Amino acid sequence: MKAAVIVFPGSNCDRDIKIALKKFNIKPIMVWHNDTFLPKVDLVVLPGGFSYGDYLRCGSMASKSKIMSEVIKHAKKNKLVLGICNGFQILVESGLLPGVLMRNSNLKFICKNIYVKVINNKTPFTLKTKKNEVLKIPIAHNEGNYFIDKKNLKRLKTNKQIILQYCNQKGLINKESNPNGSLMNIAGIANTTFNVFGLMPHPERASDVLLGGDNGKFIFNSLLNYARN
């Protein structure tokens, strides 16, 4: 399996995801944001960081980068796209995923381990998880407060596009387990065809026990399993 990792000015997790992909035998190819050619790959990853310094809305400038037109074409061919943290913000800004990501409700940057519950384990990104399984994965963001209007929220629910929700260690989804004020504790969503997935937690930072936990492996192993089948 091959993956293109898009590098934007200000990205700071591009090398982290490169190392994680290699660990799980996914060959990474680093692609500069100003390139106009996307190599033939199975997966495109939009990494975390602060693309363009987050000086406008997070991800808004990156969504206009030259390479994004190729990423959008890749997604429309039903090929896999994964957006992590700032990558999730870029997916929303580019229209590949619905909704918006706003400032955290406490107006502070949050960096800590959290728990998420797997709501839909029938996607290419969650095949190696169990439904309602609780994963411990770090977050590190200032704008992870997901919001969407009532009409489109209903569509997300109906289409089972809500993939991850923030919860506590026992899997309880409530206000106390919501780190950023995100609507319905939403931590990750997919598009209607489930080939585009955006999430705020960083699975690449939970890819080895030496990092304090390896629950991120479920995302990468799911991708490998999907590619092999």
C-alpha positions as CSV (number, residue, x, y, z in Angstrom):
1,M,0.0,0.0,0.0
2,K,1.3,3.5,-0.9
3,A,0.3,6.8,0.7
4,A,1.0,10.4,-0.3
5,V,1.5,12.7,2.7
6,I,0.8,16.3,1.7
7,V,3.2,18.8,3.3
8,F,2.0,22.3,3.8
9,P,4.0,25.3,5.1
10,G,3.5,25.0,8.9
11,S,2.8,21.3,8.9
12,N,4.5,19.7,12.0
13,C,3.1,16.2,12.0
14,D,4.1,15.2,8.4
15,R,7.1,13.3,9.6
16,D,5.2,11.8,12.5
17,I,2.7,10.3,10.1
18,K,5.5,9.2,7.7
19,I,7.1,7.2,10.5
20,A,3.8,5.7,11.6
21,L,2.9,4.7,8.0
22,K,6.3,3.0,7.6
23,K,5.8,1.1,10.8
24,F,2.7,-0.4,9.4
25,N,4.2,-1.2,6.1
26,I,2.5,1.6,4.2
27,K,5.0,3.2,1.9
28,P,4.8,7.1,2.3
29,I,5.6,9.5,-0.4
30,M,6.0,13.2,0.7
31,V,4.2,15.6,-1.6
32,W,4.7,19.4,-1.5
33,H,1.6,21.5,-1.3
34,N,2.5,23.5,-4.4
35,D,3.0,20.4,-6.6
36,T,0.4,19.9,-9.3
37,F,0.9,16.1,-9.7
38,L,-0.2,13.4,-7.2
39,P,1.6,10.1,-7.6
40,K,-0.3,6.9,-8.0
41,V,-1.2,6.0,-4.4
42,D,-3.9,4.2,-2.5
43,L,-4.2,6.8,0.2
44,V,-3.7,10.5,0.6
45,V,-3.0,11.8,4.1
46,L,-3.4,15.4,5.2
47,P,-1.3,15.7,8.4
48,G,-1.7,17.7,11.5
49,G,0.0,21.0,12.2
50,F,-0.6,24.6,11.6
51,S,-0.8,25.0,7.8
52,Y,0.0,28.5,6.8
53,G,0.4,29.3,10.5
54,D,-3.4,29.1,11.0
55,Y,-3.4,32.9,10.3
56,L,-6.8,32.7,8.7
57,R,-9.4,30.1,9.5
58,C,-7.6,26.8,10.2
59,G,-7.1,24.9,6.9
60,S,-8.7,27.6,4.7
61,M,-5.5,28.6,3.0
62,A,-4.3,25.1,2.7
63,S,-7.5,24.1,1.0
64,K,-6.6,26.4,-1.9
65,S,-3.2,24.9,-2.4
66,K,-2.5,23.6,-5.9
67,I,-2.2,20.0,-4.9
68,M,-5.7,20.0,-3.3
69,S,-7.4,19.9,-6.7
70,E,-5.6,16.6,-7.3
71,V,-6.6,15.4,-3.8
72,I,-10.3,16.2,-4.6
73,K,-10.0,14.3,-7.8
74,H,-8.5,11.4,-5.9
75,A,-11.4,11.4,-3.5
76,K,-14.0,11.6,-6.2
77,K,-12.6,8.4,-7.7
78,N,-13.6,6.8,-4.4
79,K,-10.0,6.5,-3.3
80,L,-8.9,6.9,0.4
81,V,-8.2,10.3,2.0
82,L,-7.3,10.7,5.7
83,G,-7.3,14.1,7.4
84,I,-5.8,14.3,10.9
85,C,-6.4,17.4,13.1
86,N,-5.4,20.2,10.8
87,G,-6.0,17.8,7.9
88,F,-9.6,17.4,9.2
89,Q,-9.9,21.2,9.1
90,I,-8.6,21.2,5.5
91,L,-11.1,18.5,4.4
92,V,-13.9,20.6,5.8
93,E,-12.6,23.8,4.2
94,S,-12.2,22.1,0.9
95,G,-15.8,20.7,0.9
96,L,-14.8,17.1,1.1
97,L,-16.5,16.8,4.5
98,P,-19.5,18.7,5.8
99,G,-19.6,21.1,8.8
100,V,-17.1,23.5,10.4
101,L,-14.4,23.3,13.1
102,M,-14.4,26.3,15.5
103,R,-12.4,27.4,18.5
104,N,-12.4,25.1,21.5
105,S,-15.2,26.0,23.9
106,N,-12.7,27.0,26.6
107,L,-10.8,29.1,24.1
108,K,-7.6,27.3,24.9
109,F,-5.2,25.0,23.1
110,I,-5.7,21.4,24.4
111,C,-3.0,18.7,24.3
112,K,-3.7,15.5,26.2
113,N,-4.8,11.9,25.9
114,I,-8.5,11.5,25.4
115,Y,-10.9,8.6,24.8
116,V,-13.0,8.1,21.7
117,K,-15.7,5.5,21.0
118,V,-15.9,3.8,17.6
119,I,-19.5,4.4,16.4
120,N,-19.1,2.9,12.9
121,N,-16.6,0.1,12.4
122,K,-17.7,-0.7,8.9
123,T,-15.4,1.9,7.2
124,P,-12.0,1.4,5.6
125,F,-10.5,3.3,8.5
126,T,-12.2,1.3,11.3
127,L,-12.5,-2.3,10.0
128,K,-10.1,-3.7,12.6
129,T,-12.0,-2.2,15.5
130,K,-15.2,-3.3,17.3
131,K,-18.3,-1.3,17.4
132,N,-18.4,0.8,20.6
133,E,-14.7,0.0,21.2
134,V,-13.0,2.7,23.3
135,L,-9.6,4.0,22.0
136,K,-7.1,6.1,23.9
137,I,-5.5,8.6,21.5
138,P,-3.9,12.1,22.0
139,I,-5.4,15.4,20.8
140,A,-3.5,18.6,20.2
141,H,-5.7,21.4,18.8
142,N,-7.1,24.9,19.3
143,E,-10.0,24.5,16.9
144,G,-11.6,21.1,17.2
145,N,-15.1,22.2,18.2
146,Y,-17.1,20.5,15.4
147,F,-20.4,22.1,14.4
148,I,-23.0,21.4,11.7
149,D,-26.6,22.6,11.2
150,K,-29.6,20.4,12.3
151,K,-30.5,19.3,8.8
152,N,-27.1,18.1,7.9
153,L,-26.6,16.6,11.4
154,K,-29.6,14.4,10.7
155,R,-28.0,13.3,7.5
156,L,-24.8,12.4,9.3
157,K,-26.8,10.3,11.7
158,T,-28.9,8.7,9.1
159,N,-25.9,7.8,6.9
160,K,-23.8,6.6,9.8
161,Q,-21.1,9.2,8.9
162,I,-20.3,9.9,12.6
163,I,-17.3,7.5,13.1
164,L,-15.8,8.6,16.4
165,Q,-17.2,10.3,19.5
166,Y,-15.4,11.6,22.5
167,C,-16.1,9.5,25.6
168,N,-14.7,8.6,29.0
169,Q,-12.6,5.6,29.8
170,K,-15.7,3.5,30.2
171,G,-17.2,4.6,27.0
172,L,-19.7,7.0,28.4
173,I,-20.4,9.9,26.0
174,N,-21.3,13.0,28.0
175,K,-20.4,16.7,28.5
176,E,-17.6,15.8,30.9
177,S,-15.9,13.7,28.3
178,N,-16.1,16.4,25.6
179,P,-12.7,18.2,25.5
180,N,-13.6,21.0,23.1
181,G,-17.4,21.5,23.0
182,S,-17.8,19.6,19.8
183,L,-21.5,19.0,18.8
184,M,-22.6,15.5,20.0
185,N,-19.0,14.9,21.1
186,I,-18.1,14.3,17.5
187,A,-14.4,13.5,17.1
188,G,-14.4,12.1,13.5
189,I,-16.7,11.9,10.5
190,A,-16.6,10.4,7.0
191,N,-18.2,11.3,3.7
192,T,-21.2,9.4,2.4
193,T,-19.1,6.9,0.6
194,F,-16.7,6.4,3.6
195,N,-13.5,6.9,1.6
196,V,-12.8,10.3,3.2
197,F,-12.3,10.4,6.9
198,G,-11.4,13.3,9.1
199,L,-10.6,13.1,12.8
200,M,-9.2,15.4,15.4
201,P,-7.2,12.8,17.5
202,H,-3.7,11.9,16.3
203,P,-3.5,8.1,15.7
204,E,0.2,8.6,14.6
205,R,1.0,9.7,18.1
206,A,-0.5,6.5,19.5
207,S,1.3,4.1,17.1
208,D,3.8,2.6,19.6
209,V,3.7,1.7,23.3
210,L,6.9,3.7,23.7
211,L,4.7,6.8,22.9
212,G,2.4,6.0,25.8
213,G,-0.1,3.9,23.9
214,D,-0.7,2.1,20.6
215,N,-4.4,2.4,20.0
216,G,-3.7,4.3,16.8
217,K,-2.6,1.0,15.2
218,F,-6.3,0.1,14.7
219,I,-6.6,2.9,12.1
220,F,-3.5,1.9,10.2
221,N,-4.2,-1.9,10.4
222,S,-7.8,-1.2,9.2
223,L,-6.4,0.6,6.1
224,L,-4.0,-2.3,5.4
225,N,-6.8,-4.8,5.8
226,Y,-9.0,-2.8,3.4
227,A,-6.2,-2.5,0.8
228,R,-5.5,-6.3,0.9
229,N,-9.1,-7.1,0.3
